[in-house]
Amino acid sequence: MKTNIVFFCAAVVAFCFAAIRREPSAHPSATLTAVADSIDKETGLALDPNFMIVKAQCTSCHSPKLILQHRFTRDEWLSKIRWMQRNHKLWDLGESEKTVLDYLAKHYAPSQSAYSRREALRNVKWYKLEK
Amino acid sequence: MNSHIHNRRGFLKKSALTTLAGMVGTEIVFAKNMPPHHVPLAFDEGLAGKHPDMVVLSDKPWNVETPPHLLDDAITPVERMFIRNNGLIPEEKIDPSAWTLTIKGESVKQTKTYKISDLKAKFKTYTYQLVLECGGNGRSGYVPQTSGNQWDQGAVSCAEWTGVRLKDILNDVGLKDDAVYIGYYGKDLHPSRDPSKVVISRGVPIKKALEEETLIAWALNGKDLPLMHGFPLRLVVGGWPASVSGKWLHTIAVRNKEHDGAKMDGHSYRVPRQTVMPGEKLAETPENFRIIESMPVKSLITFPKTGAMLDAGKSLALRGHAWAGDVAVKEVMTSIDYGSTWQKATLNAAKNRLAWQQWSAQLSFPQKGYYEVWARAIDTNGVSQPMVIPAWNPGGYLNNACHRIAVKVV
């Protein structure tokens, strides 16, 4: 556990710099937008009262972008936690597990858009072709 | 690397800590507990030498993709080459003169270890242009969404790799008759920083391992491998998911059974043996999932960049690449009317087997308006790219749907 704390602290510092180095941004093809009113500048994660617990539990081993890239149901998020516990030495989240799941299910749930085999091209930045 | 921020015992220098504190806006309270030689990401050279328009999907571990228009070169420059790491890049100082490659396993006649200088002296050197494409390239197109990096279409490259043939090394070591698979081991670090855990250890059947183009490479586009791409030594296996091309390579095991290393199991780099309904759950057993081997036929439009506005009456010179895993591309077609009609593009032969092929087309448009320009490649087996997203699978692999760009004639 002590080792975990050490690595956690080092990792929190490390990911702060990652955020400074490049603004976290959604993937350009993502059709998904966060529902939060405000976004943490360092991590790109939605700000709410549970944010600090999520930041502490989830970004010690991996980039916050791994959360930002995904939209899952509560059960699917739980299965990701179990998978990380099985394969990636994630610790038992204890009472924070519910908090983390509440947060993920609230901010990073699947969108309701209809299934599309090929959606319209989005966010095209038009430019004059000179050649 | 980065020794200017570490003192002689490998701990961060006080001046570096002051910089860190300034950037974080707080004291680095647990600095003395940081592992020796740990390099905070602020000083990490992860994106050093990369084009500023590369898209970062994750910075821990590093996963970075290339927008299609930046892949216009026939030989992908390092600055435009995607990065797919499962773990953290090795933090130890790498001395290429001391680096060794060990060949071992149930199916070798002897265990043998080579220095890089031995490989260069003992075996003939070859250079090939080889397509490396992440098995999950295109994952973001699958609905419902699947876990993993949400690659758009840019987790692919075709660069020039130099090294020795794995078959020559294996011949020198001597194989037993029961050899069926190889598995690689590299020096990347598990994201949990547990040195006893293997990040990824994949491989290919012995037949693929013995192909002429399967290289143990030390050079990329004529220069030493960059650290991010496996310095000082890596396996390069063109045409298959790039995860079989292990980086920071130190050991190859020749196995008498299918390799069982990390990320060979579950649904890692596997697809259902029988196709499933999108979103369907399937027990992750070898009975249900097969290992992905050759990558499917695919093409990219690399010029112009999407969003081109063109004066009415002018024609459009379009170009790109096409590739098809273990086989070649027979034909590339383009369409400006959503696939109602197709025009045949000019297609060049590959520089060598497993390299991508350049294609080009001259398009004219009947009137002003919004167009999507689509490209579709067909391989030598007559298999085409689909226009729609292909079979959904739990890992989100093998999306080889046609690439298209938006064009406005004004």
HADDOCK unambig.tbl for C-alpha pairs under 7 A between the chains (distance, minus, plus):
assign (segid A and resid 6 and name CA) (segid B and resid 33 and name CA) 6.05 0.50 0.50
assign (segid A and resid 6 and name CA) (segid B and resid 34 and name CA) 6.75 0.50 0.50
assign (segid A and resid 9 and name CA) (segid B and resid 30 and name CA) 6.75 0.50 0.50
assign (segid A and resid 10 and name CA) (segid B and resid 34 and name CA) 5.86 0.50 0.50
assign (segid A and resid 14 and name CA) (segid B and resid 40 and name CA) 4.88 0.50 0.50
assign (segid A and resid 14 and name CA) (segid B and resid 41 and name CA) 5.11 0.50 0.50
assign (segid A and resid 14 and name CA) (segid B and resid 42 and name CA) 6.85 0.50 0.50
assign (segid A and resid 15 and name CA) (segid B and resid 41 and name CA) 6.84 0.50 0.50
assign (segid A and resid 16 and name CA) (segid B and resid 24 and name CA) 6.84 0.50 0.50
assign (segid A and resid 17 and name CA) (segid B and resid 41 and name CA) 5.91 0.50 0.50
assign (segid A and resid 17 and name CA) (segid B and resid 42 and name CA) 4.66 0.50 0.50
assign (segid A and resid 18 and name CA) (segid B and resid 41 and name CA) 5.77 0.50 0.50
assign (segid A and resid 18 and name CA) (segid B and resid 42 and name CA) 6.06 0.50 0.50
assign (segid A and resid 18 and name CA) (segid B and resid 59 and name CA) 6.88 0.50 0.50
assign (segid A and resid 21 and name CA) (segid B and resid 42 and name CA) 6.71 0.50 0.50
assign (segid A and resid 29 and name CA) (segid B and resid 152 and name CA) 6.77 0.50 0.50
assign (segid A and resid 61 and name CA) (segid B and resid 191 and name CA) 5.96 0.50 0.50
assign (segid A and resid 61 and name CA) (segid B and resid 192 and name CA) 5.95 0.50 0.50
assign (segid A and resid 62 and name CA) (segid B and resid 60 and name CA) 5.22 0.50 0.50
assign (segid A and resid 62 and name CA) (segid B and resid 61 and name CA) 6.85 0.50 0.50
assign (segid A and resid 63 and name CA) (segid B and resid 58 and name CA) 5.93 0.50 0.50
assign (segid A and resid 63 and name CA) (segid B and resid 59 and name CA) 5.89 0.50 0.50
assign (segid A and resid 63 and name CA) (segid B and resid 60 and name CA) 4.79 0.50 0.50
assign (segid A and resid 65 and name CA) (segid B and resid 57 and name CA) 6.58 0.50 0.50
assign (segid A and resid 65 and name CA) (segid B and resid 58 and name CA) 5.48 0.50 0.50
assign (segid A and resid 66 and name CA) (segid B and resid 58 and name CA) 6.39 0.50 0.50
assign (segid A and resid 69 and name CA) (segid B and resid 150 and name CA) 6.42 0.50 0.50
assign (segid A and resid 88 and name CA) (segid B and resid 192 and name CA) 6.22 0.50 0.50
assign (segid A and resid 89 and name CA) (segid B and resid 192 and name CA) 6.54 0.50 0.50
assign (segid A and resid 115 and name CA) (segid B and resid 143 and name CA) 6.48 0.50 0.50
assign (segid A and resid 117 and name CA) (segid B and resid 388 and name CA) 5.36 0.50 0.50
assign (segid A and resid 117 and name CA) (segid B and resid 389 and name CA) 5.49 0.50 0.50
assign (segid A and resid 118 and name CA) (segid B and resid 388 and name CA) 5.94 0.50 0.50
assign (segid A and resid 118 and name CA) (segid B and resid 389 and name CA) 6.74 0.50 0.50
assign (segid A and resid 124 and name CA) (segid B and resid 307 and name CA) 5.57 0.50 0.50
assign (segid A and resid 125 and name CA) (segid B and resid 307 and name CA) 5.52 0.50 0.50
assign (segid A and resid 126 and name CA) (segid B and resid 307 and name CA) 4.32 0.50 0.50
assign (segid A and resid 126 and name CA) (segid B and resid 308 and name CA) 5.97 0.50 0.50
assign (segid A and resid 126 and name CA) (segid B and resid 309 and name CA) 6.58 0.50 0.50
assign (segid A and resid 127 and name CA) (segid B and resid 307 and name CA) 5.98 0.50 0.50
assign (segid A and resid 127 and name CA) (segid B and resid 308 and name CA) 5.37 0.50 0.50
assign (segid A and resid 127 and name CA) (segid B and resid 309 and name CA) 5.75 0.50 0.50
assign (segid A and resid 128 and name CA) (segid B and resid 308 and name CA) 5.92 0.50 0.50
assign (segid A and resid 128 and name CA) (segid B and resid 309 and name CA) 4.69 0.50 0.50
assign (segid A and resid 128 and name CA) (segid B and resid 310 and name CA) 6.53 0.50 0.50
assign (segid A and resid 129 and name CA) (segid B and resid 308 and name CA) 5.30 0.50 0.50
assign (segid A and resid 129 and name CA) (segid B and resid 309 and name CA) 5.44 0.50 0.50
assign (segid A and resid 129 and name CA) (segid B and resid 310 and name CA) 5.76 0.50 0.50
